[in-house]
Amino acid sequence: MTTSLAQFQATTRQLWQAWQAKTITSELIFEMVMQNPTLCTELVQRALPELEVGPLHLVNPQQDVHSALLARAVRYDIYAQDEAGRTFVLEMQVKDERDLAERIRYYQGMMDQLLLRSGDSYRQLATFPTYVIFFCQFDYYGRGWARYRFEDREITDPLMTAHNGQHSVIINATASDYRRAGALGPFLDLMAGNVNNKDKFIAQIQAEIKSIKMNQERWLENMLYELKMQERFDAGEEQGLKKGMEKGIQKGVHQGLSTERNRTILKLITRAQQRGADHTAVIADLADFYDISKQEAQRYYDQAQLTNSH
């Protein structure tokens, strides 16, 4: 066994242990759990008790929104709609980046681009209210409240709203006062690490997490995610990640996949094959998490097969 293979296996064991320790506050776990429309609907209903939220559909994890060529793209954790035409974006936020208000502003604008097509009347947006909901492990506004809800209002008469259909909700899991949380309280406790399985909804979430952690495809997705996050950390260039990764991967492919990272990718593919992961899923996950084309991902897969056949 070579040192590099031993290191890879050690890394895999560490990733597996970390995977098993993840909770609902993990962005990836949150996305996977909320892909269940029933659970997603219940969470939105608890976050917005003043609404009657119908069954959610089009529950898309990591929904990408692209605007102008040079504009910043947006990737929502969960993007969903109900039968009433309301659109909900759900985000799990653990670290306070001190830009939450600005992110919400940008998210709201980008959401409208998915709702209004070229030639449509602006009036059509009146039938598509939008809700951005952030579940935070910090108190962004510092009031100690469990829930902050914002709408555009007239400055001299706060009772008058702009009626533009935009709503922003910030959930604070560190709240000292749960009176604003209502039925959302058990979920806030779950975010804080206090599991109340007497609450049916929380028990369902925990069961979903357990099922996800035993799913081979989900495990592969997690490995790809963690490797990508590690590369992002090592590179120290969040803004230039995509460009740097594309250059690195293209160079690796054209030079015979000789870099250490490329060898890691090949070993990851081998590991996925050993676990019986579906070929199509492996290709799709590699393309997604490494920001490369499926053709390039296929080259890695073919190279792994060629190497393993010798």
Secondary structure, DSSP 8 states (H G I E B T S, - for coil): --HHHHHHHHHHHHHHHHHHH--TTSHHHHHHHHTSHHHHHHHHHHH-TTS-----EEEEEEEEE--STTS--EEEEEEEE-TTS-EEEEEEE-S--S-HHHHHHHHHHHHHHHH--TT--GGGGGG--EEEEEEESS-TTSS-BSEEEE--B-SS-TT-B----EEEEEEETT-SB-TTTGGGHHHHHHHTT---TTSHHHHHHHHHHHHHHT-HHHHHHHHHHHHHHHHHHHHT-STTHHHHHHHHHHHHHHTTS-SHHHHHHHHHHHHHHHTT--HHHHHHHHHHHTT--HHHHHHHHHHHHHHHH-
